[in-house]
Amino acid sequence: MKFYDKFILPRITNRLCSLGPAMKQRNKVVPQAQGRVLEIGIGSGLNFQFYDSAKVDHLFGLDPSEEMWSIAQRQISLDTIPVAFLKAPAEQIPLDDNTVDSIVITYTLCTIPNVSASLKEMKRVLKPDGHLLFCEHGAAPDESVLKWQNKLNPVWKKFGGGCNLNRDIPGLIKSGGFNITKLETMYIPGPKIASYNYWGIAKPM
């Protein structure tokens, strides 16, 4: 699986995550980022086009995959925003306490091995008056869909780079020490098992 994970998976992930419905979702949350911004799981840089250069002073892009970052470097379009790549997992963010004004996380909580630890780290580096902007897919509200999510998750996770279909996104964020101040949900176009989206804003408690 090492060859697949290093050379095949990054390109598949970039392709799937750049489809129209997902990009529309990104555009609902990313433009709200301001000040010093930390993007968790910057991946191939699909959110670059949605940042408002008039509001963002600096962007830290965190990702454990150099292969994904190499793709991102080829499509960076943020000439007016300084970008610093942080090669690290979300469970170990290499920034000081109270460092950033906004954290952006899109379609990433599904793959983080230890979500609790990562959210604890996000809360640590986020300023007390900062905000977490999120857009994720997760557990569907329909029992029939959730049943298939649970059934297929082991195989999906194996070939999807650790992606989980059935995570309770609001529950995870709340248990991580955040208060969700805005939450919207819907199925976006695509297979129902992977298309129930949660997006909104959360504040550290």
C-alpha positions in Angstrom: 0.0 0.0 0.0 3.0 2.3 0.3 3.2 3.0 -3.4 -0.6 3.5 -3.6 -0.5 5.9 -0.6 2.4 7.9 -1.9 1.8 8.2 -5.6 -1.8 7.2 -6.4 -3.9 8.3 -3.5 -2.8 12.0 -3.5 -3.9 12.4 -7.1 -7.2 10.6 -6.6 -7.9 12.7 -3.5 -7.1 15.9 -5.3 -9.4 14.9 -8.2 -12.4 13.9 -6.0 -12.1 16.8 -3.6 -12.0 19.3 -6.5 -15.4 18.3 -7.9 -18.0 21.0 -8.3 -20.3 20.3 -5.3 -17.3 20.1 -2.8 -15.8 23.3 -4.2 -19.1 25.1 -3.7 -19.1 24.0 -0.1 -15.6 25.3 0.4 -16.7 28.7 -0.9 -19.3 28.9 1.8 -16.8 28.9 4.7 -13.2 29.7 3.5 -13.9 33.4 2.6 -14.8 34.1 6.2 -11.2 33.4 7.4 -9.3 36.5 8.6 -6.1 37.6 10.3 -3.5 34.8 10.9 -5.1 31.7 9.5 -4.3 28.0 10.1 -5.6 25.5 7.5 -5.7 22.0 8.8 -5.1 19.5 6.1 -4.2 22.0 3.4 -3.7 19.0 1.0 -3.3 20.1 -2.6 -4.4 23.7 -1.9 -8.0 23.5 -3.2 -9.0 26.3 -0.8 -6.4 28.8 -2.0 -8.8 30.4 -4.5 -11.4 31.2 -1.8 -9.2 33.2 0.7 -9.9 36.9 0.8 -6.5 38.6 0.5 -8.0 41.8 2.0 -8.8 39.9 5.2 -6.0 37.3 5.6 -2.6 38.4 6.8 -0.8 35.1 6.9 -1.7 31.5 6.0 -0.2 28.5 7.8 -0.9 25.3 5.8 -0.6 22.2 7.9 -0.4 18.7 6.4 1.6 15.5 7.0 1.8 14.7 3.3 4.6 16.3 1.3 3.1 14.6 -1.8 -0.1 16.6 -1.4 1.9 19.8 -0.7 3.9 19.3 -3.9 0.6 19.4 -5.8 -0.4 22.5 -3.9 2.7 24.4 -4.8 1.9 24.0 -8.5 -1.4 25.8 -8.1 -0.7 28.5 -5.5 -2.4 31.7 -6.5 -2.1 33.7 -3.3 0.5 36.1 -4.4 -0.6 38.7 -1.8 -0.8 36.3 1.2 2.3 34.8 2.8 2.0 31.0 3.0 4.0 28.8 5.2 3.8 25.0 5.0 3.8 23.0 8.2 4.6 19.4 7.7 3.0 17.9 10.8 -0.1 15.9 11.9 -3.1 17.8 13.3 -2.4 16.1 16.7 0.9 18.0 16.9 0.5 21.5 15.6 3.9 23.3 15.6 2.6 26.7 16.7 2.5 28.6 20.0 -0.6 29.0 22.1 -3.1 31.7 21.0 -1.3 32.1 17.6 -4.1 32.2 15.0 -7.3 34.1 14.5 -9.0 31.6 12.3 -8.7 27.9 11.7 -10.1 26.4 8.5 -10.8 22.7 8.2 -12.5 21.2 5.1 -13.0 17.5 4.5 -10.2 16.6 6.9 -11.8 15.5 10.2 -12.8 12.3 8.5 -9.2 11.2 8.1 -7.5 12.4 11.3 -6.6 9.4 13.4 -7.0 11.1 16.8 -9.7 13.7 16.4 -9.9 14.5 20.1 -6.2 15.3 20.3 -6.3 17.3 17.1 -9.2 19.5 18.3 -7.4 20.0 21.6 -4.4 21.3 19.6 -6.6 23.5 17.5 -8.2 25.1 20.6 -4.7 25.6 22.0 -3.3 27.6 19.1 -6.6 29.5 18.4 -7.0 32.9 20.1 -9.8 33.1 22.7 -11.8 35.3 20.4 -10.9 33.3 17.3 -13.2 31.0 15.3 -13.1 27.5 13.7 -14.6 27.4 10.2 -15.5 23.9 9.2 -17.0 22.0 6.3 -17.0 18.2 6.5 -18.9 15.1 5.4 -20.0 12.6 8.0 -22.8 10.5 9.5 -26.0 10.8 7.6 -29.3 11.4 9.5 -31.1 8.6 7.6 -30.8 5.2 9.2 -30.7 3.4 5.8 -27.8 5.5 4.6 -26.0 5.3 8.0 -26.3 1.6 7.9 -24.4 1.4 4.7 -21.9 4.0 5.9 -21.1 1.7 8.9 -21.0 -1.4 6.7 -18.7 0.0 4.1 -16.5 2.1 6.4 -13.7 -0.4 6.9 -13.1 -0.9 3.2 -13.6 2.8 2.4 -11.1 3.8 5.1 -8.5 1.3 3.8 -8.5 2.7 0.3 -9.5 6.3 1.1 -6.4 7.3 3.0 -8.0 6.8 6.4 -11.3 8.6 5.4 -14.2 7.6 7.6 -17.8 7.9 6.3 -19.7 7.8 9.5 -18.1 10.3 12.0 -20.5 12.5 14.1 -18.9 15.9 13.1 -20.9 18.2 15.4 -20.4 15.8 18.3 -16.7 15.6 17.8 -16.3 19.4 17.5 -18.3 20.0 20.7 -16.5 17.3 22.7 -13.2 18.9 21.5 -14.0 22.0 23.5 -15.8 24.2 20.9 -19.2 25.8 20.9 -20.9 25.6 17.5 -22.5 29.0 16.8 -23.6 28.2 13.3 -24.4 24.9 11.7 -25.9 23.9 8.4 -26.4 20.5 6.9 -27.5 18.9 3.6 -26.7 16.2 1.1 -24.6 17.5 -1.7 -24.7 15.9 -5.1 -22.9 12.5 -5.1 -23.2 9.1 -3.5 -25.3 9.5 -0.4 -22.9 7.5 1.7 -20.2 10.2 1.3 -22.2 13.3 0.6 -24.0 14.4 3.8 -22.3 17.7 4.7 -21.9 19.7 7.9 -20.6 23.2 7.8 -20.5 26.2 10.0 -18.6 28.2 12.7 -17.4 27.2 16.2 -15.8 29.2 19.0 -13.5 27.9 21.7 -15.3 27.4 25.1 
